[in-house]
Amino acid sequence: MVFHKSVSLLSKLRSRAVQQPGLRNSVRWLQVQTSSDVDLHSQLKELIPEQQERLKKLKSEHGKVQLGNITVDMVLGGMRGMTGLLWETSLLDPEEGIRFRGLSIPECQKLLPAAKPDGEPLPEGLLWLLLTGKVPTKEQVDALSKELRNRATVPDHVYKTIDALPVTAHPMTQFATGVMALQVQSEFQKAYEKGIHKSKYWEPTYEDSLSLIAQLPIVASYVYRRIYKNGQVIPMDHSLDYGGNFAHMLGFDNPSMLELMRLYVTIHSDHEGGNVSAHTGHLVASALSDPYLSFAAALNGLAGPLHGLANQEVLLWIKSVVEECGENVSEEHLKDYVWKTLNSGKVVPGFGHGVLRKTDPRYTCQREFALKHLPDDPLFKLVSNLYQVVPPILLELGKVKNPWPNVDAHSGVLLNHYGLTEARYYTVLFGVSRAIGICAQLIWDRALGLPLERPKSVTMEWLENYCKKAA
Ligand SMILES: CC(C)(COP(=O)(O)OP(=O)(O)OC[C@H]1O[C@@H](n2cnc3c(N)ncnc32)[C@H](O)[C@@H]1OP(=O)(O)O)[C@@H](O)C(=O)NCCC(=O)NCCS
């Protein structure tokens, strides 16, 4: 039944894709899995030669085609709007939001296997989709869940390394330190030292990536329990999937919280290649650094308040609103508080985006989750009110390109509702999820033999001279 629903939805998608050129490219090789093979590695091995040929053809036939002009504004403006990266796993449309291998978030919610009927997608299914471009069957997802559980052993020295930090260290510092400690087991590093042929690089990268993804919830939950629960660690439940287990190891067994974690890990995984964490991971990996080194670097970018730390900032900010104005704050008071934040030289966390120009669909699906599971939560009501109040104020500033809420505007109140109230920890959850997108692309970086990243930089003097000559 679910399979038939998937096939008909995919055929609708394909016919829409024929009418929309952008979409046509992204769903070019999207298919429902027809193979009964449940081994992700062998599926990937089959796909790689075809994609290598595709890249070779693109380079030889269209290598000199221009993609646009680079302006001084772009160089000074953080490379906004400058197309400069190949990122296969997802594509971000400023108006429509993210598509994972051509599928929007609502489409992923419909098509990817879930833990229960009409449940949220399993992140393992998304990993399969990102890696293969194909919607997996439930059997394939179950096999991948099992494989991840089998890889989920963390060496003792990792815990000792984390324990060497003060318990007051930021959770992201402890998490990134744990990832660096995991690196000593890198298969890629060992294979490179033994002189592996470059055509085989993707294989140990795949091994490292899957092990890293499998181990992250254990390291992340260790950090959580160490800081907030007196170090009482909860072991993995071998009957649970990836997202469910993560919630369980953190200490949350409410079935709705398990569903939230599946949704959370799915939607935070990938947001094309130019955002700070994805780009950092990709850049560092381009030096042939292994997945552990590359992902640890990505995490350090995610820990910045303009990027992943914004989810922490949002909940702290919302709590400061409640502290100052109460839970049933009037619209007028809320407006005053927003202005007070702006006038003190701060940003309103959870609003705005470097690429998006509409409400983030990751916000929308979390809002739908809240409407279904916690419609009467007072902080959810406050978040809903902010959705009305903040955008007109940001528009009034006259400089904000996107006044609408982003993914971080919502996640905190959902987690808070189920008892995960420690906002400083939130970015770690984002980090666990982001590994799925970064590692999936990294495996393709190696399979496609993408080169060292090395853009040209210039000085202000160089730009001034160039502009004088161009005038
Ligand atoms: C996400 C973000 C960093 C994007 O930055 P950007 O691409 O430079 O955004 P813009 O081009 O719209 O910025 C133009 C101006 O508007 C300001 N602006 C953007 N979003 C704003 C917000 N939410 N609150 C206040 N000011 C904001 C910028 O700080 C910038 O001001 P400046 O010219 O004085 O430096 C920015 O919107 C922001 O700081 N948002 C809040 C933090 C957040 O939610 N981050 C998570 C992102 S997923």
The ligand as an SDF file (V2000), in Angstrom:
LIG
                    3D

 48 50  0  0  0  0  0  0  0  0999 V2000
   21.0390   34.3000    9.1140 C   0  0  0  0  0  0  0  0  0  0  0  0
   21.7560   35.6240    8.9240 C   0  0  0  0  0  0  0  0  0  0  0  0
   23.1570   35.5140    9.5630 C   0  0  0  0  0  0  0  0  0  0  0  0
   21.9020   35.9130    7.4390 C   0  0  0  0  0  0  0  0  0  0  0  0
   22.7490   37.0170    7.3130 O   0  0  0  0  0  0  0  0  0  0  0  0
   22.8230   37.8730    5.9630 P   0  0  0  0  0  0  0  0  0  0  0  0
   22.8100   36.9700    4.7870 O   0  0  0  0  0  0  0  0  0  0  0  0
   23.9610   38.8230    6.1260 O   0  0  0  0  0  0  0  0  0  0  0  0
   21.4220   38.6180    6.0360 O   0  0  0  0  0  0  0  0  0  0  0  0
   21.0100   39.9660    5.3160 P   0  0  0  0  0  0  0  0  0  0  0  0
   21.7000   40.1350    4.0170 O   0  0  0  0  0  0  0  0  0  0  0  0
   19.5260   40.0110    5.3430 O   0  0  0  0  0  0  0  0  0  0  0  0
   21.5960   41.0530    6.3300 O   0  0  0  0  0  0  0  0  0  0  0  0
   21.4670   42.4300    6.0530 C   0  0  0  0  0  0  0  0  0  0  0  0
   21.4090   43.1760    7.3730 C   0  0  0  0  0  0  0  0  0  0  0  0
   20.2210   42.7930    8.0750 O   0  0  0  0  0  0  0  0  0  0  0  0
   20.5730   42.3480    9.3760 C   0  0  0  0  0  0  0  0  0  0  0  0
   19.7270   41.2220    9.7730 N   0  0  0  0  0  0  0  0  0  0  0  0
   19.5030   40.0750    9.1010 C   0  0  0  0  0  0  0  0  0  0  0  0
   18.7320   39.2420    9.8400 N   0  0  0  0  0  0  0  0  0  0  0  0
   18.4630   39.9100   10.9880 C   0  0  0  0  0  0  0  0  0  0  0  0
   17.7550   39.5710   12.1630 C   0  0  0  0  0  0  0  0  0  0  0  0
   17.1740   38.3690   12.3340 N   0  0  0  0  0  0  0  0  0  0  0  0
   17.6960   40.4770   13.1650 N   0  0  0  0  0  0  0  0  0  0  0  0
   18.2960   41.6920   13.0240 C   0  0  0  0  0  0  0  0  0  0  0  0
   19.0120   42.0600   11.9460 N   0  0  0  0  0  0  0  0  0  0  0  0
   19.0910   41.1620   10.9510 C   0  0  0  0  0  0  0  0  0  0  0  0
   22.0110   41.8750    9.2260 C   0  0  0  0  0  0  0  0  0  0  0  0
   22.6430   41.7870   10.5070 O   0  0  0  0  0  0  0  0  0  0  0  0
   22.5870   42.8990    8.3060 C   0  0  0  0  0  0  0  0  0  0  0  0
   22.8210   44.0560    9.0530 O   0  0  0  0  0  0  0  0  0  0  0  0
   24.1530   44.9590    8.7890 P   0  0  0  0  0  0  0  0  0  0  0  0
   24.0610   45.3670    7.3460 O   0  0  0  0  0  0  0  0  0  0  0  0
   24.0050   46.0820    9.7580 O   0  0  0  0  0  0  0  0  0  0  0  0
   25.3360   44.0670    9.0720 O   0  0  0  0  0  0  0  0  0  0  0  0
   20.9640   36.7780    9.6010 C   0  0  0  0  0  0  0  0  0  0  0  0
   19.6730   36.8230    9.0440 O   0  0  0  0  0  0  0  0  0  0  0  0
   20.8840   36.6390   11.1010 C   0  0  0  0  0  0  0  0  0  0  0  0
   21.7980   37.0980   11.8040 O   0  0  0  0  0  0  0  0  0  0  0  0
   19.7860   36.0150   11.6290 N   0  0  0  0  0  0  0  0  0  0  0  0
   19.6760   35.7640   13.0400 C   0  0  0  0  0  0  0  0  0  0  0  0
   20.5190   34.5620   13.4360 C   0  0  0  0  0  0  0  0  0  0  0  0
   19.9190   33.2800   12.9160 C   0  0  0  0  0  0  0  0  0  0  0  0
   18.7410   33.0380   13.0650 O   0  0  0  0  0  0  0  0  0  0  0  0
   20.7630   32.4140   12.3410 N   0  0  0  0  0  0  0  0  0  0  0  0
   20.3360   31.1190   11.8510 C   0  0  0  0  0  0  0  0  0  0  0  0
   20.3460   31.0570   10.3810 C   0  0  0  0  0  0  0  0  0  0  0  0
   19.6550   29.5540    9.7810 S   0  0  0  0  0  0  0  0  0  0  0  0
  1  2  1  0
  2  3  1  0
  2  4  1  0
  2 36  1  0
  4  5  1  0
  5  6  1  0
  6  7  2  0
  6  8  1  0
  6  9  1  0
  9 10  1  0
 10 11  2  0
 10 12  1  0
 10 13  1  0
 13 14  1  0
 14 15  1  0
 15 16  1  0
 15 30  1  0
 16 17  1  0
 17 18  1  0
 17 28  1  0
 18 19  1  0
 18 27  1  0
 19 20  2  0
 20 21  1  0
 21 22  1  0
 21 27  2  0
 22 23  1  0
 22 24  2  0
 24 25  1  0
 25 26  2  0
 26 27  1  0
 28 29  1  0
 28 30  1  0
 30 31  1  0
 31 32  1  0
 32 33  2  0
 32 34  1  0
 32 35  1  0
 36 37  1  0
 36 38  1  0
 38 39  2  0
 38 40  1  0
 40 41  1  0
 41 42  1  0
 42 43  1  0
 43 44  2  0
 43 45  1  0
 45 46  1  0
 46 47  1  0
 47 48  1  0
M  END
$$$$
